[in-house]
Amino acid sequence: MTLHLPFIDVSINAQWSDWEHYPNGRPNPLYSQQVLDYNVDGLVFGFVTLATNGEPCWAAQPTMGMDWALPLAKDIQPSNKKVVISFGGASNQDISIQYSVEKLIETYGKFIDMYQAYGLDFDLENGLFNDKNIALALKSVKSKYPNLVISLTLPTLPTGLTATGLSSVNAFKDQGFDFVVNGMAMDYYDEQWKEKMGDAAIQASTSIKDQLKTLYTSLSDSQLYGKVAITPMIGLNDDLSMFTIDDAASVSKFAKSNQMSFTASWDLNRDNPSSFSYVDLQTSSNPDQKESGEYSITFVTSK
């Protein structure tokens, strides 16, 4: 079954007035309610990064330590919603840039236990990471947590992953554990796809499947699609292309018909209507979006 697991930037629109978590705040309970209202399967929590003090933290903020996003997990897990912890992201250093393999194993285990995590995701897109050490650590982690879902989130074009992304895929594959390759289908800066962002995401999914076929030569196409996920940026992209509600429907239908691992989106925080002419952190900047949650609900309900 293809899951829908939107990313969330846990630091956006944080609640600072909550007495129980004063003064360091907590993720906004609004998002906890939206997970239930939109009936998504869970969330990918972004992003665990390296703090200036050398500790793992959220959003590069030393005051947002490992347990900072835990209230959000505890809100949604009683409703059987899945929690995936994502490391890295576009802007900050990943902990693997400094940590030994042994320290990575220890840290990943702490996050899994603390958050009762369904999965760990590795958003590797800015060069500030050590993918070989991540992979070495995950081999050990996977032996202790055999049901853990591991995903590798990488920039993609409609033609597939970049050479840098494929290098990370190979680093993971070399360690022999099972993982999902999740393509970030966004920001192509290519005029031919500007009005066809749904088609571009579908093409990227197929291209990633084909790239994996060269690495997993014994697997069928249906097995390979099961190792693929796709994450469009909903609404307005940084290149001013628009991923529409109809695009969400077509991508979801394609993913489900091919039994892909999951669809995601960047991100839940932005699943609100607006007519801004720029990319906004809390709205889609899509004037055709009529109500909050329309993207999430479309991904969930399209068949």
C-alpha positions as CSV (number, residue, x, y, z in Angstrom):
1,M,0.0,0.0,0.0
2,T,1.3,3.4,-1.0
3,L,1.4,5.7,2.1
4,H,1.1,9.5,2.1
5,L,3.6,11.0,4.5
6,P,4.0,14.8,4.0
7,F,7.2,16.5,5.2
8,I,6.7,19.0,8.0
9,D,9.2,21.7,9.1
10,V,8.7,21.2,12.8
11,S,10.2,24.6,13.6
12,I,7.8,26.7,11.4
13,N,5.0,28.4,13.3
14,A,6.1,26.9,16.5
15,Q,4.0,27.4,19.6
16,W,6.0,29.4,22.2
17,S,3.2,30.1,24.7
18,D,2.7,26.5,25.8
19,W,3.3,26.6,29.6
20,E,4.4,23.0,29.7
21,H,7.2,23.6,27.2
22,Y,8.1,27.2,28.1
23,P,10.5,28.8,27.1
24,N,11.7,26.5,24.3
25,G,8.3,26.0,22.7
26,R,7.0,23.0,20.8
27,P,5.7,22.2,17.3
28,N,2.3,23.8,16.7
29,P,-0.6,21.5,17.8
30,L,-2.4,22.9,14.7
31,Y,-0.4,20.4,12.7
32,S,-1.3,17.5,15.0
33,Q,-5.0,18.2,14.3
34,Q,-4.4,18.5,10.5
35,V,-2.8,15.0,10.4
36,L,-6.0,13.6,11.8
37,D,-8.4,15.9,9.8
38,Y,-6.6,15.2,6.4
39,N,-6.2,11.5,7.3
40,V,-2.5,11.3,6.1
41,D,-0.6,8.2,7.2
42,G,1.9,10.2,9.2
43,L,4.6,12.8,8.9
44,V,8.3,13.1,8.0
45,F,9.7,15.4,10.7
46,G,12.4,17.8,9.3
47,F,15.2,18.3,10.0
48,V,17.7,17.0,12.5
49,T,20.9,18.9,12.1
50,L,24.2,19.6,13.9
51,A,24.0,22.4,16.5
52,T,26.9,24.7,17.1
53,N,27.6,22.9,20.4
54,G,28.0,19.6,18.5
55,E,24.7,18.1,19.6
56,P,21.9,16.9,17.4
57,C,19.1,19.4,17.2
58,W,16.1,20.6,15.1
59,A,16.6,23.3,12.5
60,A,20.1,24.1,13.7
61,Q,18.8,25.6,16.9
62,P,20.7,24.5,20.0
63,T,17.6,25.2,22.1
64,M,15.6,22.7,20.0
65,G,17.3,19.5,21.3
66,M,16.5,15.9,20.4
67,D,13.2,15.7,22.2
68,W,11.9,19.1,21.1
69,A,9.5,17.7,18.4
70,L,8.4,14.9,20.7
71,P,5.0,16.5,21.6
72,L,4.0,16.3,17.9
73,A,4.8,12.6,17.8
74,K,2.9,11.9,21.0
75,D,-0.1,13.8,19.6
76,I,-0.4,11.7,16.4
77,Q,0.8,8.2,17.4
78,P,-2.3,7.2,19.4
79,S,-4.2,7.5,16.1
80,N,-1.7,5.1,14.5
81,K,0.0,7.8,12.5
82,K,3.6,7.1,11.5
83,V,6.6,9.2,12.5
84,V,9.7,9.4,10.3
85,I,12.7,11.4,11.5
86,S,14.6,13.2,8.7
87,F,18.2,14.1,9.0
88,G,20.0,16.8,6.9
89,G,17.9,19.1,4.7
90,A,18.8,21.9,2.4
91,S,20.3,24.5,4.7
92,N,22.4,23.0,7.5
93,Q,25.1,20.5,8.5
94,D,24.1,16.9,9.0
95,I,25.4,15.3,12.1
96,S,27.4,12.8,9.9
97,I,29.8,15.6,9.0
98,Q,31.3,15.4,12.5
99,Y,30.2,12.1,14.1
100,S,32.0,8.8,14.0
101,V,30.1,5.7,12.8
102,E,29.7,4.6,16.4
103,K,28.3,7.9,17.5
104,L,25.9,7.9,14.6
105,I,24.7,4.4,15.5
106,E,24.1,5.6,19.1
107,T,22.3,8.8,18.0
108,Y,20.0,7.0,15.5
109,G,19.1,4.5,18.1
110,K,18.2,7.3,20.6
111,F,15.9,9.0,18.0
112,I,14.2,5.7,17.1
113,D,13.5,4.8,20.8
114,M,12.5,8.3,21.8
115,Y,10.1,8.9,18.9
116,Q,9.1,5.3,18.4
117,A,10.0,6.0,14.8
118,Y,8.5,4.1,11.9
119,G,11.4,5.3,9.8
120,L,14.5,7.3,9.4
121,D,15.0,9.6,6.4
122,F,18.2,11.1,5.1
123,D,17.7,14.3,3.1
124,L,21.1,14.6,1.4
125,E,21.2,17.6,-0.9
126,N,23.8,20.2,0.2
127,G,27.1,18.3,0.5
128,L,27.3,18.8,4.2
129,F,27.1,15.1,5.1
130,N,29.1,11.9,5.0
131,D,26.9,9.4,3.2
132,K,29.4,6.5,3.6
133,N,29.4,6.8,7.4
134,I,25.6,7.2,7.4
135,A,25.3,3.9,5.4
136,L,27.8,2.1,7.7
137,A,25.9,3.2,10.8
138,L,22.5,2.2,9.2
139,K,23.8,-1.3,8.5
140,S,24.1,-1.8,12.3
141,V,20.9,0.1,13.1
142,K,18.9,-2.0,10.7
143,S,20.1,-5.2,12.3
144,K,18.8,-4.0,15.7
145,Y,15.6,-2.5,14.2
146,P,14.7,-4.8,11.3
147,N,11.3,-3.3,10.7
148,L,12.7,0.3,10.5
149,V,11.9,1.9,7.1
150,I,15.0,3.8,5.7
151,S,14.5,6.4,3.0
152,L,17.1,8.4,1.1
153,T,15.7,11.7,-0.1
154,L,17.6,13.2,-3.0
155,P,17.2,15.9,-5.6
156,T,15.8,14.6,-8.9
157,L,15.1,15.8,-12.4
158,P,12.5,14.3,-14.6
159,T,15.4,12.3,-16.1
160,G,16.3,10.9,-12.7
161,L,18.8,11.3,-9.9
162,T,22.0,13.3,-10.4
163,A,25.4,11.7,-10.3
164,T,25.9,12.9,-6.7
165,G,22.6,11.3,-5.7
166,L,23.4,8.0,-7.4
167,S,26.7,8.0,-5.5
168,S,24.7,8.2,-2.2
169,V,22.4,5.4,-3.4
170,N,25.5,3.2,-4.1
171,A,26.9,4.0,-0.7
172,F,23.7,2.7,0.9
173,K,23.4,-0.3,-1.4
174,D,26.9,-1.4,-0.6
175,Q,25.9,-2.0,3.0
176,G,23.2,-4.5,2.0
177,F,20.2,-3.2,3.8
178,D,16.8,-2.4,2.2
179,F,15.9,1.3,1.6
180,V,13.6,3.5,-0.4
181,V,14.8,6.2,-2.8
182,N,12.7,9.4,-2.5
183,G,13.0,11.9,-5.3
184,M,12.5,15.6,-4.6
185,A,10.5,16.5,-7.6
186,M,10.7,20.3,-7.6
187,D,12.6,23.4,-8.8
188,Y,13.8,22.1,-12.2
189,Y,14.3,25.6,-13.7
190,D,13.3,24.0,-17.1
191,E,10.6,25.7,-19.1
192,Q,9.4,22.5,-20.7
193,W,8.1,21.3,-17.4
194,K,6.8,24.6,-16.0
195,E,3.2,23.8,-16.8
196,K,3.5,20.0,-16.4
197,M,4.8,19.5,-12.8
198,G,2.7,16.5,-12.3
199,D,3.9,14.8,-15.4
200,A,7.5,15.8,-14.4
201,A,7.1,14.0,-11.0
202,I,5.7,10.9,-12.7
203,Q,8.5,10.9,-15.2
204,A,11.0,11.3,-12.3
205,S,9.5,8.3,-10.5
206,T,9.9,6.2,-13.6
207,S,13.4,7.4,-14.2
208,I,14.5,6.6,-10.6
209,K,12.9,3.1,-11.1
210,D,15.0,2.7,-14.2
211,Q,18.2,3.8,-12.5
212,L,17.6,1.4,-9.7
213,K,17.2,-1.4,-12.3
214,T,20.8,-1.0,-13.2
215,L,21.8,-1.7,-9.6
216,Y,19.2,-4.3,-8.7
217,T,19.2,-6.3,-12.0
218,S,17.2,-9.3,-10.6
219,L,14.2,-7.2,-9.5
220,S,11.0,-6.8,-11.6
221,D,9.6,-3.3,-12.4
222,S,6.9,-3.8,-9.8
223,Q,9.5,-4.6,-7.1
224,L,11.6,-1.6,-8.1
225,Y,8.7,0.8,-7.9
226,G,8.2,-0.5,-4.3
227,K,11.7,1.0,-3.6
228,V,10.7,4.4,-5.0
229,A,8.9,7.4,-3.4
230,I,8.3,10.9,-4.7
231,T,8.1,14.3,-3.0
232,P,6.7,17.2,-5.0
233,M,6.8,20.8,-3.7
234,I,3.1,21.7,-3.6
235,G,2.0,25.0,-5.0
236,L,4.5,27.5,-6.2
237,N,8.1,26.3,-6.6
238,D,11.2,28.4,-6.4
239,D,11.5,28.4,-10.2
240,L,7.9,29.8,-10.3
241,S,6.4,26.6,-11.7
242,M,3.2,25.5,-10.1
243,F,2.4,22.1,-8.8
244,T,-1.4,22.1,-8.9
245,I,-4.2,20.2,-7.1
246,D,-4.7,18.2,-10.4
247,D,-1.0,17.4,-10.4
248,A,-1.4,16.0,-6.9
249,A,-4.2,13.7,-8.0
250,S,-2.3,12.4,-11.0
251,V,0.9,11.7,-9.1
252,S,-1.0,10.0,-6.3
253,K,-2.9,7.8,-8.8
254,F,0.3,6.9,-10.6
255,A,2.1,6.0,-7.3
256,K,-0.8,3.9,-6.0
257,S,-1.2,2.0,-9.3
258,N,2.5,1.1,-9.3
259,Q,2.5,0.4,-5.6
260,M,5.3,2.9,-4.9
261,S,6.5,3.0,-1.3
262,F,5.1,6.4,-0.5
263,T,4.2,9.9,-1.7
264,A,5.3,12.9,0.3
265,S,5.0,16.6,-0.2
266,W,7.0,19.7,0.7
267,D,5.2,20.4,2.9
268,L,2.3,20.2,5.4
269,N,3.1,23.7,6.6
270,R,2.3,25.1,3.1
271,D,-1.0,23.3,2.5
272,N,-3.0,26.5,2.8
273,P,-4.3,28.8,0.1
274,S,-2.9,32.2,-0.8
275,S,-2.3,34.2,-4.0
276,F,1.2,35.3,-3.1
277,S,3.5,35.7,-6.1
278,Y,6.5,34.3,-4.1
279,V,7.2,31.0,-2.3
280,D,5.8,31.3,1.2
281,L,6.6,29.0,4.2
282,Q,3.0,28.7,5.4
283,T,0.9,28.8,2.2
284,S,1.0,27.2,-1.2
285,S,0.9,30.5,-3.1
286,N,-1.7,28.8,-5.4
287,P,-4.7,31.0,-5.9
288,D,-6.7,27.9,-7.2
289,Q,-6.4,26.2,-3.8
290,K,-9.7,26.7,-2.1
291,E,-9.1,25.4,1.4
292,S,-6.4,24.3,3.8
293,G,-5.5,20.6,3.4
294,E,-6.6,20.4,-0.2
295,Y,-3.3,18.9,-1.4
296,S,-3.0,16.4,1.4
297,I,-6.6,15.3,1.0
298,T,-6.2,14.9,-2.7
299,F,-3.1,12.8,-2.3
300,V,-4.9,10.6,0.3
301,T,-8.2,10.2,-1.6
302,S,-7.1,10.0,-5.3
303,K,-7.4,6.4,-6.7
